[in-house]
Amino acid sequence: MGSFSLTHWIIVLIIVVLIFGTKKLRNVGKDLGGAVHDFKQGLNEGTDGKNAEKDDVIEHKKDEDKA
């Protein structure tokens, strides 16, 4: 009862395509794909500069201890 069958999903897909149109759905897909790509790239860049960030944090903690 809680799950939908394949025919339900096909009907929902047809209604969504009729409401939004294929061009708008294509643009949404491109935007979502670009966001995921940028997110993954940001994660990879964050791991590259990890050692430099650790040094900055350690120096900052030393400054706090002196004050």
N, C-alpha and C positions, 0 to 999 in steps of 0.2 A: 504493500500500500504506500509506503514512504518513497519508494523509488519510481522513476519514470521509465517507461518502456522506450524502445527505439522510435516508435511512431510518434510518441509525445515530443521527443527531442527534434524530430524532423519538422513537425508542425511549428514548434517554437522557432526553429531556425528560419523557416519560411516567413513567419510573421515578422521576425527581426529584420530580415532582408527587405521585406515590403515596406516597413516603417522607415528604416534608415537608408536603404539603398546600398548598392555594392561599392560605390565610390567612397562613401563616408566610412564604411566598414574597412575598406582597404587602407584608408588614411589612419584609422585607429590602430590597425595592425602594424603599420609602419612605425607609428609613434611609440607603441608598446615595445616593439622589437628594438628600436633605437634606445629607449630608456633602459632596457635590460642590458644591452651592449655597453652603454655608458656606465652602468652600475658595476658590471663585471670588470671593466677597464679601471674604474676607480678602486676596486678591491685589489687588483693586481698592483696598481701604483702605490697603494698603502703599504703593501708588504715589502716593496723595494726600499722605501725610505724608513723602514722600521728601526734600524740601528741609529740613524741620525736623530730620530724622535726620542729614543731612549736616552741618548746623551743629553739632549735639551732638558728632559724631565729631571734627570739626575742633577744637573747644574742648578735647576730651579729649586729643587729640594734643598741643596746645600745653601742657597741664598736665604731660604726661609729659616733654616736652622740657625744661621748667624744673627738674624733679626730678633 
